Amino acid sequence: MSIDSVMHSVVAVRATVPEDAFTAGALGTRREGSGVVIREDGLVLTIGYLITEADEVWLTTHDGRIVPAHPTAYDQVTGFGLVQALAPLNLPAVALGDAAHARIGDTVVLADGIGQSVRAVIVGKQEFAGYWEYLLEEAIFIAPAHPSWGGAALFDVDGRLLGIGSLRLEMSRNGEVSDINMVVPIDLLPPILDDLLTRGQVATPPRPWLGAFSADSDGKVVVMSVAEGGPAAKAGLRRGDVISDVRDGHVEGLADFYRKLWQAGPAGAEIPIRVVRDGRDAWLRVKSADRGSFLRKPSLQ
C-alpha cells in the first residue's frame, strides 16, 4: 500500500472517562487522539493513555463517518491500547513493518486521524524511561514533531506501520532545541497481541508498582509527586526525595531504578527503598501493588 492509501486507515479516537476514574485527574475525562486499523474486522491500535478506563469510545474516519468502539485492552508495559469498532469501518488493515531494522536517517511519515501528516526523519533509536514507571529498551524518535502525536501512526516510505506516537519532547543538539516525537515501536505488539485480544492483558505476572512520578537529574532519581492512595504515598515517599537504593542495590538513573524495582519481587511484594531527604538517609518499606488493580477494566466482548 502507498503512503497516501494507508493514511486513510488512520482514524480519530475520542474517549470519555468517568470523573471518579483513577487516571481522570492526570489524563482528563475527555481524551482525543488517533489510532490505526490493523485488522480487517475493525481492530484499531492506539496509544493506551487515550483509552485507559474509558467507558465510551468513538472513531471518526477521514470521510467523517463516526463509529462506536469498545476499549479492548491497554498494555502498561508497551503503552499500546486496542479498541474494536462496533460497526463496519470499511477500511483496509495496514501492514506491520519491522521497526528493529529501521535506521537513523530513514524518512518516515507520522499521520493522525484528521488527515494531517508530517514527513520526518528518524533521529534516534534508544532507551526511554518515562516518569510514570515506564521503560522502553529502544524507542523511536523522529523530527520534526507532529502537533497531534497521541496515537498517530508512523509509516515507512512503503506504507508499513513502524509504531504509534506517544509523546512530544525536546531535543538539544549543537546548542539548538527542537521538538521531536517519541514513538512506541510496532515490534512490541505481535508477541502480546493474542493475549490482549483473549484476556485483555498479557499473561505474565504484573510488575510491582509504586505510584511514584520521578525524574532523572544528573543520574539521581528525584521524586516529583506520588499517586494519591498509591503504595508510595502510603509508605511516606515525598516530593523531593532522592531514591538512592532499592534493596541492596544502588540506583544509577531512572532506567536502572525501574529495572531494580521490577526485579525486587512480584506485585504486592514489600520493597525496601533508601531515600535521601533533607540531606539525611532514610529507609522506607513500600508495599508495591499491581497498577492495573487501581484501574477500571474494559469488559471483554
C-alpha positions in Angstrom: 0.0 0.0 0.0 1.2 3.5 -0.8 1.6 6.2 1.9 -1.5 8.0 0.6 -3.7 5.0 0.8 -2.6 3.8 4.2 -3.3 7.2 5.8 -7.0 6.6 5.2 -6.7 3.7 7.7 -5.7 6.1 10.4 -8.8 7.2 12.4 -9.5 9.8 15.0 -10.1 8.4 18.5 -12.3 10.2 21.1 -12.8 8.6 24.6 -14.8 9.6 27.6 -13.6 8.5 31.1 -15.7 8.7 34.3 -14.8 11.5 36.7 -14.0 9.1 39.5 -11.6 7.1 37.4 -8.1 6.7 38.9 -6.5 8.4 35.8 -9.1 11.2 35.4 -7.1 13.7 37.4 -3.9 13.2 35.5 -5.2 12.4 32.0 -8.6 14.1 31.9 -12.0 12.7 31.3 -12.2 13.6 27.6 -9.3 12.4 25.5 -8.7 12.8 21.8 -6.0 11.3 19.5 -5.6 8.8 16.8 -5.4 5.1 16.0 -4.8 2.9 13.0 -6.7 -0.2 11.7 -4.6 -3.3 12.0 -7.3 -6.0 11.2 -10.0 -6.1 8.6 -12.7 -6.6 11.3 -12.0 -3.0 12.6 -9.4 -3.6 15.3 -7.6 -0.3 15.9 -4.2 0.1 17.6 -3.7 3.3 19.5 -1.7 4.6 22.4 -3.1 3.3 25.7 -3.4 6.5 27.7 -6.2 7.6 25.3 -8.5 4.8 26.3 -7.4 3.8 29.8 -10.6 3.5 32.0 -12.7 4.8 29.1 -16.4 3.9 29.2 -17.2 5.3 25.8 -15.0 5.4 22.6 -15.8 6.8 19.2 -13.8 6.5 16.0 -14.1 9.0 13.1 -12.9 8.2 9.6 -11.4 10.7 7.2 -14.7 10.9 5.3 -16.5 12.0 8.5 -18.2 8.7 9.5 -18.5 8.3 13.3 -18.4 4.7 14.6 -18.8 3.5 18.2 -16.0 1.3 19.5 -15.1 -0.8 22.6 -11.9 -0.4 24.5 -10.4 -3.9 24.4 -7.1 -3.7 26.2 -4.3 -1.5 27.5 -0.8 -2.9 28.0 1.1 -1.0 30.6 4.5 -2.4 29.6 4.4 -1.3 26.0 1.9 1.5 26.3 -0.3 0.2 23.4 -4.1 0.2 23.5 -6.6 -1.6 21.4 -10.1 -0.7 20.5 -12.7 -2.7 18.5 -15.0 -0.9 16.1 -18.6 -1.9 16.8 -19.8 -1.1 13.3 -18.0 -1.6 9.9 -15.2 0.8 9.3 -14.7 -0.5 5.8 -11.1 0.4 5.9 -8.1 -1.8 5.0 -5.8 -3.1 7.6 -2.3 -1.7 7.4 0.8 -3.9 7.1 3.1 -4.1 10.1 6.6 -3.1 9.4 9.9 -4.0 11.0 10.9 -1.3 13.5 14.1 -3.1 14.5 15.5 -2.7 11.0 14.6 1.0 10.6 17.7 3.2 10.7 18.5 6.6 11.9 18.2 8.9 8.9 15.3 6.9 7.4 12.4 9.0 6.0 9.1 8.3 7.7 5.6 9.7 7.9 3.6 10.3 11.1 -0.1 10.5 10.3 -3.1 11.4 12.5 -6.8 10.6 12.3 -7.9 14.0 10.9 -5.8 13.9 7.8 -2.7 15.7 9.0 0.7 14.2 8.4 4.3 15.1 8.9 7.2 13.9 6.8 10.0 13.3 9.2 13.3 11.6 9.7 14.3 9.1 12.4 16.8 11.0 14.6 17.2 8.4 17.3 16.6 4.8 18.5 17.4 4.4 22.1 16.2 3.6 25.6 13.4 5.8 27.0 12.5 6.0 30.7 9.2 7.8 31.5 8.4 9.4 34.8 5.3 7.2 35.3 7.3 3.9 35.9 7.6 3.2 32.2 10.6 1.9 30.2 11.3 1.1 26.6 14.5 -0.6 25.6 14.5 1.1 22.2 12.0 3.8 21.4 12.0 5.6 18.1 12.5 9.4 18.0 11.6 11.5 14.9 11.8 15.1 13.8 10.2 17.4 13.0 7.4 16.7 15.5 3.7 16.2 14.7 1.4 18.6 16.5 -1.1 15.8 17.1 1.0 12.9 18.1 -1.0 10.8 20.5 -1.9 7.5 18.8 -0.7 8.8 15.4 0.7 6.1 13.1 4.3 6.1 12.0 4.8 4.6 8.5 7.9 3.9 6.5 8.2 5.0 2.9 6.5 1.8 1.7 3.4 2.4 3.9 4.3 -0.2 6.6 3.5 0.6 10.2 6.6 1.2 12.3 5.0 2.4 15.5 2.5 4.5 17.4 3.1 8.1 18.6 3.3 8.6 22.3 5.0 11.9 23.3 6.3 15.2 22.2 9.7 16.0 23.7 12.5 18.5 23.2 16.0 17.6 21.8 19.0 19.7 22.2 21.7 19.4 19.5 24.6 21.8 18.8 23.1 24.4 21.0 19.7 24.3 19.2 16.5 23.0 20.7 13.9 21.3 18.5 10.7 19.3 19.1 10.7 15.6 18.5 8.1 12.8 18.8 8.7 9.5 20.8 7.1 6.5 19.1 6.5 3.1 20.5 7.9 0.5 18.1 5.4 -1.9 16.4 7.7 -4.9 17.0 6.4 -5.0 20.6 2.9 -5.8 19.5 2.9 -9.2 17.8 4.2 -11.2 20.9 1.4 -9.9 23.1 -1.5 -9.4 20.6 -3.2 -12.7 21.2 -3.2 -12.3 25.0 -4.6 -8.8 24.7 -7.4 -10.0 22.5 -8.3 -13.0 24.5 -7.5 -11.9 28.1 -7.5 -8.1 27.9 -3.9 -8.2 29.3 -0.6 -10.0 28.9 -0.3 -13.5 30.5 2.6 -12.6 32.7 2.7 -11.6 36.4 2.2 -7.8 36.8 5.2 -5.7 37.7 5.5 -4.2 41.1 4.2 -0.6 41.0 4.9 2.2 43.5 2.9 5.1 42.1 5.9 7.4 42.2 6.4 10.0 39.5 10.2 10.6 39.2 12.7 12.4 37.1 16.3 11.8 36.3 18.5 14.7 37.5 22.2 14.2 36.7 21.9 10.5 37.4 19.8 10.9 40.5 16.2 9.8 40.7 14.2 12.6 42.2 10.5 12.1 43.2 8.3 14.8 41.6 5.0 13.6 43.1 3.2 10.4 44.2 -0.2 9.0 43.2 -2.9 9.7 45.8 -3.7 6.4 47.6 -0.8 4.6 45.9 1.9 2.5 47.5 4.5 5.3 47.6 2.1 7.7 49.2 1.1 5.2 51.9 4.8 4.5 52.6 5.6 8.1 53.1 7.6 8.8 49.9 7.5 12.6 49.3 8.2 15.1 46.6 11.9 16.0 46.6 13.1 12.6 47.9 16.1 11.2 46.1 15.8 7.4 45.6 19.4 6.1 46.1 18.9 2.3 46.7 16.4 -0.5 46.1 17.0 -3.4 48.4 20.8 -3.7 48.5 21.4 -2.2 45.0 22.5 1.4 44.4 20.3 3.3 41.8 22.1 4.8 38.9 19.5 6.8 37.0 15.8 6.3 36.2 16.0 3.3 33.9 18.2 1.5 36.5 15.7 2.3 39.2 12.9 0.7 37.2 14.9 -2.4 36.5 15.8 -2.9 40.1 12.3 -2.2 41.2 10.8 -4.8 38.8 13.4 -7.4 39.8 12.7 -6.8 43.5 9.7 -9.2 43.6 6.2 -9.6 42.2 3.5 -7.0 42.5 2.5 -6.9 46.2 6.0 -7.5 47.5 7.3 -5.2 50.2 10.3 -3.4 48.8 13.0 -1.6 50.9 13.9 1.7 49.3 16.6 4.1 50.6 15.9 7.8 50.1 17.9 10.9 50.8 15.6 13.6 52.4 16.9 17.0 53.5 20.4 15.6 53.4 19.7 12.6 55.6 19.3 8.9 54.6 16.1 7.1 55.4 14.8 3.6 54.6 11.2 3.1 53.6 9.4 -0.2 53.1 7.0 0.2 50.3 4.3 -2.5 49.8 4.1 -2.5 46.0 0.9 -3.1 44.0 -0.4 -4.1 40.6 -1.1 -0.9 38.9 -3.9 -2.5 37.0 -5.8 -3.1 40.2 -6.4 0.7 40.5 -7.9 1.0 37.0 -11.3 0.3 35.7 -11.2 -2.7 33.4 -12.7 -2.9 29.9 -15.2 -5.8 29.6 -14.3 -8.4 27.1 -16.9 -8.6 24.3 
